[in-house]
Amino acid sequence: MLYSYCNHGPLRRQSFFLEKSNLFSIDPAQVPPKVEYSLSEHGKTFIPISEKMAQWGLTHQEREQQEG
């Protein structure tokens, strides 16, 4: 789980916001109670942006290491 180290209160509030923003889909229909998160179709449109941001971060990190 990506957020296993997170406090569940803030994580739940953030996931609720992302669900209301139509970026996440939540399927709470599991027993025992367990919530599954997935990207909605609208949320999937953010994938190219997040990939570019990740690439920028890696490039910036390499640059910092070369200069530092």
Phi and psi restraints in degrees (range 20) as a CNS / XPLOR table:
assign (resid 1 and name C) (resid 2 and name N)
       (resid 2 and name CA) (resid 2 and name C) 1.0 -62.9 20.0 2
assign (resid 2 and name N) (resid 2 and name CA)
       (resid 2 and name C) (resid 3 and name N) 1.0 -37.3 20.0 2
assign (resid 2 and name C) (resid 3 and name N)
       (resid 3 and name CA) (resid 3 and name C) 1.0 -107.5 20.0 2
assign (resid 3 and name N) (resid 3 and name CA)
       (resid 3 and name C) (resid 4 and name N) 1.0 32.8 20.0 2
assign (resid 3 and name C) (resid 4 and name N)
       (resid 4 and name CA) (resid 4 and name C) 1.0 -65.2 20.0 2
assign (resid 4 and name N) (resid 4 and name CA)
       (resid 4 and name C) (resid 5 and name N) 1.0 -21.5 20.0 2
assign (resid 4 and name C) (resid 5 and name N)
       (resid 5 and name CA) (resid 5 and name C) 1.0 -91.2 20.0 2
assign (resid 5 and name N) (resid 5 and name CA)
       (resid 5 and name C) (resid 6 and name N) 1.0 -1.7 20.0 2
assign (resid 5 and name C) (resid 6 and name N)
       (resid 6 and name CA) (resid 6 and name C) 1.0 -87.5 20.0 2
assign (resid 6 and name N) (resid 6 and name CA)
       (resid 6 and name C) (resid 7 and name N) 1.0 148.4 20.0 2
assign (resid 6 and name C) (resid 7 and name N)
       (resid 7 and name CA) (resid 7 and name C) 1.0 -69.1 20.0 2
assign (resid 7 and name N) (resid 7 and name CA)
       (resid 7 and name C) (resid 8 and name N) 1.0 133.3 20.0 2
assign (resid 7 and name C) (resid 8 and name N)
       (resid 8 and name CA) (resid 8 and name C) 1.0 -71.5 20.0 2
assign (resid 8 and name N) (resid 8 and name CA)
       (resid 8 and name C) (resid 9 and name N) 1.0 -25.2 20.0 2
assign (resid 8 and name C) (resid 9 and name N)
       (resid 9 and name CA) (resid 9 and name C) 1.0 -62.0 20.0 2
assign (resid 9 and name N) (resid 9 and name CA)
       (resid 9 and name C) (resid 10 and name N) 1.0 -59.0 20.0 2
assign (resid 9 and name C) (resid 10 and name N)
       (resid 10 and name CA) (resid 10 and name C) 1.0 -61.6 20.0 2
assign (resid 10 and name N) (resid 10 and name CA)
       (resid 10 and name C) (resid 11 and name N) 1.0 -35.9 20.0 2
assign (resid 10 and name C) (resid 11 and name N)
       (resid 11 and name CA) (resid 11 and name C) 1.0 -63.0 20.0 2
assign (resid 11 and name N) (resid 11 and name CA)
       (resid 11 and name C) (resid 12 and name N) 1.0 -43.5 20.0 2
assign (resid 11 and name C) (resid 12 and name N)
       (resid 12 and name CA) (resid 12 and name C) 1.0 -65.3 20.0 2
assign (resid 12 and name N) (resid 12 and name CA)
       (resid 12 and name C) (resid 13 and name N) 1.0 -40.7 20.0 2
assign (resid 12 and name C) (resid 13 and name N)
       (resid 13 and name CA) (resid 13 and name C) 1.0 -63.0 20.0 2
assign (resid 13 and name N) (resid 13 and name CA)
       (resid 13 and name C) (resid 14 and name N) 1.0 -43.1 20.0 2
assign (resid 13 and name C) (resid 14 and name N)
       (resid 14 and name CA) (resid 14 and name C) 1.0 -66.4 20.0 2
assign (resid 14 and name N) (resid 14 and name CA)
       (resid 14 and name C) (resid 15 and name N) 1.0 -41.4 20.0 2
assign (resid 14 and name C) (resid 15 and name N)
       (resid 15 and name CA) (resid 15 and name C) 1.0 -66.9 20.0 2
assign (resid 15 and name N) (resid 15 and name CA)
       (resid 15 and name C) (resid 16 and name N) 1.0 -35.1 20.0 2
assign (resid 15 and name C) (resid 16 and name N)
       (resid 16 and name CA) (resid 16 and name C) 1.0 -61.8 20.0 2
assign (resid 16 and name N) (resid 16 and name CA)
       (resid 16 and name C) (resid 17 and name N) 1.0 -43.7 20.0 2
assign (resid 16 and name C) (resid 17 and name N)
       (resid 17 and name CA) (resid 17 and name C) 1.0 -61.7 20.0 2
assign (resid 17 and name N) (resid 17 and name CA)
       (resid 17 and name C) (resid 18 and name N) 1.0 -44.4 20.0 2
assign (resid 17 and name C) (resid 18 and name N)
       (resid 18 and name CA) (resid 18 and name C) 1.0 -66.1 20.0 2
assign (resid 18 and name N) (resid 18 and name CA)
       (resid 18 and name C) (resid 19 and name N) 1.0 -34.4 20.0 2
assign (resid 18 and name C) (resid 19 and name N)
       (resid 19 and name CA) (resid 19 and name C) 1.0 -66.9 20.0 2
assign (resid 19 and name N) (resid 19 and name CA)
       (resid 19 and name C) (resid 20 and name N) 1.0 -45.6 20.0 2
assign (resid 19 and name C) (resid 20 and name N)
       (resid 20 and name CA) (resid 20 and name C) 1.0 -65.0 20.0 2
assign (resid 20 and name N) (resid 20 and name CA)
       (resid 20 and name C) (resid 21 and name N) 1.0 -27.4 20.0 2
assign (resid 20 and name C) (resid 21 and name N)
       (resid 21 and name CA) (resid 21 and name C) 1.0 -82.0 20.0 2
assign (resid 21 and name N) (resid 21 and name CA)
       (resid 21 and name C) (resid 22 and name N) 1.0 0.6 20.0 2
assign (resid 21 and name C) (resid 22 and name N)
       (resid 22 and name CA) (resid 22 and name C) 1.0 65.0 20.0 2
assign (resid 22 and name N) (resid 22 and name CA)
       (resid 22 and name C) (resid 23 and name N) 1.0 30.7 20.0 2
assign (resid 22 and name C) (resid 23 and name N)
       (resid 23 and name CA) (resid 23 and name C) 1.0 -98.4 20.0 2
assign (resid 23 and name N) (resid 23 and name CA)
       (resid 23 and name C) (resid 24 and name N) 1.0 -27.7 20.0 2
assign (resid 23 and name C) (resid 24 and name N)
       (resid 24 and name CA) (resid 24 and name C) 1.0 -118.7 20.0 2
assign (resid 24 and name N) (resid 24 and name CA)
       (resid 24 and name C) (resid 25 and name N) 1.0 150.8 20.0 2
assign (resid 24 and name C) (resid 25 and name N)
       (resid 25 and name CA) (resid 25 and name C) 1.0 -112.8 20.0 2
assign (resid 25 and name N) (resid 25 and name CA)
       (resid 25 and name C) (resid 26 and name N) 1.0 137.0 20.0 2
assign (resid 25 and name C) (resid 26 and name N)
       (resid 26 and name CA) (resid 26 and name C) 1.0 -119.5 20.0 2
assign (resid 26 and name N) (resid 26 and name CA)
       (resid 26 and name C) (resid 27 and name N) 1.0 129.5 20.0 2
assign (resid 26 and name C) (resid 27 and name N)
       (resid 27 and name CA) (resid 27 and name C) 1.0 -115.3 20.0 2
assign (resid 27 and name N) (resid 27 and name CA)
       (resid 27 and name C) (resid 28 and name N) 1.0 93.2 20.0 2
assign (resid 27 and name C) (resid 28 and name N)
       (resid 28 and name CA) (resid 28 and name C) 1.0 -85.5 20.0 2
assign (resid 28 and name N) (resid 28 and name CA)
       (resid 28 and name C) (resid 29 and name N) 1.0 7.9 20.0 2
assign (resid 28 and name C) (resid 29 and name N)
       (resid 29 and name CA) (resid 29 and name C) 1.0 -85.8 20.0 2
assign (resid 29 and name N) (resid 29 and name CA)
       (resid 29 and name C) (resid 30 and name N) 1.0 60.9 20.0 2
assign (resid 29 and name C) (resid 30 and name N)
       (resid 30 and name CA) (resid 30 and name C) 1.0 -131.0 20.0 2
assign (resid 30 and name N) (resid 30 and name CA)
       (resid 30 and name C) (resid 31 and name N) 1.0 148.9 20.0 2
assign (resid 30 and name C) (resid 31 and name N)
       (resid 31 and name CA) (resid 31 and name C) 1.0 -125.2 20.0 2
assign (resid 31 and name N) (resid 31 and name CA)
       (resid 31 and name C) (resid 32 and name N) 1.0 125.9 20.0 2
assign (resid 31 and name C) (resid 32 and name N)
       (resid 32 and name CA) (resid 32 and name C) 1.0 -65.8 20.0 2
assign (resid 32 and name N) (resid 32 and name CA)
       (resid 32 and name C) (resid 33 and name N) 1.0 163.6 20.0 2
assign (resid 32 and name C) (resid 33 and name N)
       (resid 33 and name CA) (resid 33 and name C) 1.0 -52.3 20.0 2
assign (resid 33 and name N) (resid 33 and name CA)
       (resid 33 and name C) (resid 34 and name N) 1.0 121.2 20.0 2
assign (resid 33 and name C) (resid 34 and name N)
       (resid 34 and name CA) (resid 34 and name C) 1.0 -150.5 20.0 2
assign (resid 34 and name N) (resid 34 and name CA)
       (resid 34 and name C) (resid 35 and name N) 1.0 135.1 20.0 2
assign (resid 34 and name C) (resid 35 and name N)
       (resid 35 and name CA) (resid 35 and name C) 1.0 -103.7 20.0 2
assign (resid 35 and name N) (resid 35 and name CA)
       (resid 35 and name C) (resid 36 and name N) 1.0 129.7 20.0 2
assign (resid 35 and name C) (resid 36 and name N)
       (resid 36 and name CA) (resid 36 and name C) 1.0 -105.6 20.0 2
assign (resid 36 and name N) (resid 36 and name CA)
       (resid 36 and name C) (resid 37 and name N) 1.0 132.0 20.0 2
assign (resid 36 and name C) (resid 37 and name N)
       (resid 37 and name CA) (resid 37 and name C) 1.0 -109.3 20.0 2
assign (resid 37 and name N) (resid 37 and name CA)
       (resid 37 and name C) (resid 38 and name N) 1.0 144.4 20.0 2
assign (resid 37 and name C) (resid 38 and name N)
       (resid 38 and name CA) (resid 38 and name C) 1.0 -149.3 20.0 2
assign (resid 38 and name N) (resid 38 and name CA)
       (resid 38 and name C) (resid 39 and name N) 1.0 158.6 20.0 2
assign (resid 38 and name C) (resid 39 and name N)
       (resid 39 and name CA) (resid 39 and name C) 1.0 -75.4 20.0 2
assign (resid 39 and name N) (resid 39 and name CA)
       (resid 39 and name C) (resid 40 and name N) 1.0 136.1 20.0 2
assign (resid 39 and name C) (resid 40 and name N)
       (resid 40 and name CA) (resid 40 and name C) 1.0 -76.7 20.0 2
assign (resid 40 and name N) (resid 40 and name CA)
       (resid 40 and name C) (resid 41 and name N) 1.0 172.5 20.0 2
assign (resid 40 and name C) (resid 41 and name N)
       (resid 41 and name CA) (resid 41 and name C) 1.0 -58.7 20.0 2
assign (resid 41 and name N) (resid 41 and name CA)
       (resid 41 and name C) (resid 42 and name N) 1.0 -40.6 20.0 2
assign (resid 41 and name C) (resid 42 and name N)
       (resid 42 and name CA) (resid 42 and name C) 1.0 -64.4 20.0 2
assign (resid 42 and name N) (resid 42 and name CA)
       (resid 42 and name C) (resid 43 and name N) 1.0 -42.2 20.0 2
assign (resid 42 and name C) (resid 43 and name N)
       (resid 43 and name CA) (resid 43 and name C) 1.0 -63.4 20.0 2
assign (resid 43 and name N) (resid 43 and name CA)
       (resid 43 and name C) (resid 44 and name N) 1.0 -33.7 20.0 2
assign (resid 43 and name C) (resid 44 and name N)
       (resid 44 and name CA) (resid 44 and name C) 1.0 -64.6 20.0 2
assign (resid 44 and name N) (resid 44 and name CA)
       (resid 44 and name C) (resid 45 and name N) 1.0 -22.4 20.0 2
assign (resid 44 and name C) (resid 45 and name N)
       (resid 45 and name CA) (resid 45 and name C) 1.0 -68.7 20.0 2
assign (resid 45 and name N) (resid 45 and name CA)
       (resid 45 and name C) (resid 46 and name N) 1.0 -14.6 20.0 2
assign (resid 45 and name C) (resid 46 and name N)
       (resid 46 and name CA) (resid 46 and name C) 1.0 -85.5 20.0 2
assign (resid 46 and name N) (resid 46 and name CA)
       (resid 46 and name C) (resid 47 and name N) 1.0 -12.1 20.0 2
assign (resid 46 and name C) (resid 47 and name N)
       (resid 47 and name CA) (resid 47 and name C) 1.0 -56.0 20.0 2
assign (resid 47 and name N) (resid 47 and name CA)
       (resid 47 and name C) (resid 48 and name N) 1.0 -49.7 20.0 2
assign (resid 47 and name C) (resid 48 and name N)
       (resid 48 and name CA) (resid 48 and name C) 1.0 -59.2 20.0 2
assign (resid 48 and name N) (resid 48 and name CA)
       (resid 48 and name C) (resid 49 and name N) 1.0 -35.4 20.0 2
assign (resid 48 and name C) (resid 49 and name N)
       (resid 49 and name CA) (resid 49 and name C) 1.0 -67.5 20.0 2
assign (resid 49 and name N) (resid 49 and name CA)
       (resid 49 and name C) (resid 50 and name N) 1.0 -45.9 20.0 2
assign (resid 49 and name C) (resid 50 and name N)
       (resid 50 and name CA) (resid 50 and name C) 1.0 -66.2 20.0 2
assign (resid 50 and name N) (resid 50 and name CA)
       (resid 50 and name C) (resid 51 and name N) 1.0 -33.7 20.0 2
assign (resid 50 and name C) (resid 51 and name N)
       (resid 51 and name CA) (resid 51 and name C) 1.0 -65.2 20.0 2
assign (resid 51 and name N) (resid 51 and name CA)
       (resid 51 and name C) (resid 52 and name N) 1.0 -41.3 20.0 2
assign (resid 51 and name C) (resid 52 and name N)
       (resid 52 and name CA) (resid 52 and name C) 1.0 -64.3 20.0 2
assign (resid 52 and name N) (resid 52 and name CA)
       (resid 52 and name C) (resid 53 and name N) 1.0 -40.4 20.0 2
assign (resid 52 and name C) (resid 53 and name N)
       (resid 53 and name CA) (resid 53 and name C) 1.0 -64.2 20.0 2
assign (resid 53 and name N) (resid 53 and name CA)
       (resid 53 and name C) (resid 54 and name N) 1.0 -40.8 20.0 2
assign (resid 53 and name C) (resid 54 and name N)
       (resid 54 and name CA) (resid 54 and name C) 1.0 -63.7 20.0 2
assign (resid 54 and name N) (resid 54 and name CA)
       (resid 54 and name C) (resid 55 and name N) 1.0 -42.8 20.0 2
assign (resid 54 and name C) (resid 55 and name N)
       (resid 55 and name CA) (resid 55 and name C) 1.0 -63.7 20.0 2
assign (resid 55 and name N) (resid 55 and name CA)
       (resid 55 and name C) (resid 56 and name N) 1.0 -41.0 20.0 2
assign (resid 55 and name C) (resid 56 and name N)
       (resid 56 and name CA) (resid 56 and name C) 1.0 -60.0 20.0 2
assign (resid 56 and name N) (resid 56 and name CA)
       (resid 56 and name C) (resid 57 and name N) 1.0 -43.5 20.0 2
assign (resid 56 and name C) (resid 57 and name N)
       (resid 57 and name CA) (resid 57 and name C) 1.0 -61.8 20.0 2
assign (resid 57 and name N) (resid 57 and name CA)
       (resid 57 and name C) (resid 58 and name N) 1.0 -43.3 20.0 2
assign (resid 57 and name C) (resid 58 and name N)
       (resid 58 and name CA) (resid 58 and name C) 1.0 -65.3 20.0 2
assign (resid 58 and name N) (resid 58 and name CA)
       (resid 58 and name C) (resid 59 and name N) 1.0 -42.7 20.0 2
assign (resid 58 and name C) (resid 59 and name N)
       (resid 59 and name CA) (resid 59 and name C) 1.0 -62.5 20.0 2
assign (resid 59 and name N) (resid 59 and name CA)
       (resid 59 and name C) (resid 60 and name N) 1.0 -44.1 20.0 2
assign (resid 59 and name C) (resid 60 and name N)
       (resid 60 and name CA) (resid 60 and name C) 1.0 -64.3 20.0 2
assign (resid 60 and name N) (resid 60 and name CA)
       (resid 60 and name C) (resid 61 and name N) 1.0 -39.8 20.0 2
assign (resid 60 and name C) (resid 61 and name N)
       (resid 61 and name CA) (resid 61 and name C) 1.0 -64.4 20.0 2
assign (resid 61 and name N) (resid 61 and name CA)
       (resid 61 and name C) (resid 62 and name N) 1.0 -43.7 20.0 2
assign (resid 61 and name C) (resid 62 and name N)
       (resid 62 and name CA) (resid 62 and name C) 1.0 -62.2 20.0 2
assign (resid 62 and name N) (resid 62 and name CA)
       (resid 62 and name C) (resid 63 and name N) 1.0 -40.4 20.0 2
assign (resid 62 and name C) (resid 63 and name N)
       (resid 63 and name CA) (resid 63 and name C) 1.0 -63.4 20.0 2
assign (resid 63 and name N) (resid 63 and name CA)
       (resid 63 and name C) (resid 64 and name N) 1.0 -44.6 20.0 2
assign (resid 63 and name C) (resid 64 and name N)
       (resid 64 and name CA) (resid 64 and name C) 1.0 -61.1 20.0 2
assign (resid 64 and name N) (resid 64 and name CA)
       (resid 64 and name C) (resid 65 and name N) 1.0 -41.4 20.0 2
assign (resid 64 and name C) (resid 65 and name N)
       (resid 65 and name CA) (resid 65 and name C) 1.0 -66.9 20.0 2
assign (resid 65 and name N) (resid 65 and name CA)
       (resid 65 and name C) (resid 66 and name N) 1.0 -36.7 20.0 2
assign (resid 65 and name C) (resid 66 and name N)
       (resid 66 and name CA) (resid 66 and name C) 1.0 -70.6 20.0 2
assign (resid 66 and name N) (resid 66 and name CA)
       (resid 66 and name C) (resid 67 and name N) 1.0 -37.0 20.0 2
assign (resid 66 and name C) (resid 67 and name N)
       (resid 67 and name CA) (resid 67 and name C) 1.0 -81.5 20.0 2
assign (resid 67 and name N) (resid 67 and name CA)
       (resid 67 and name C) (resid 68 and name N) 1.0 -27.9 20.0 2
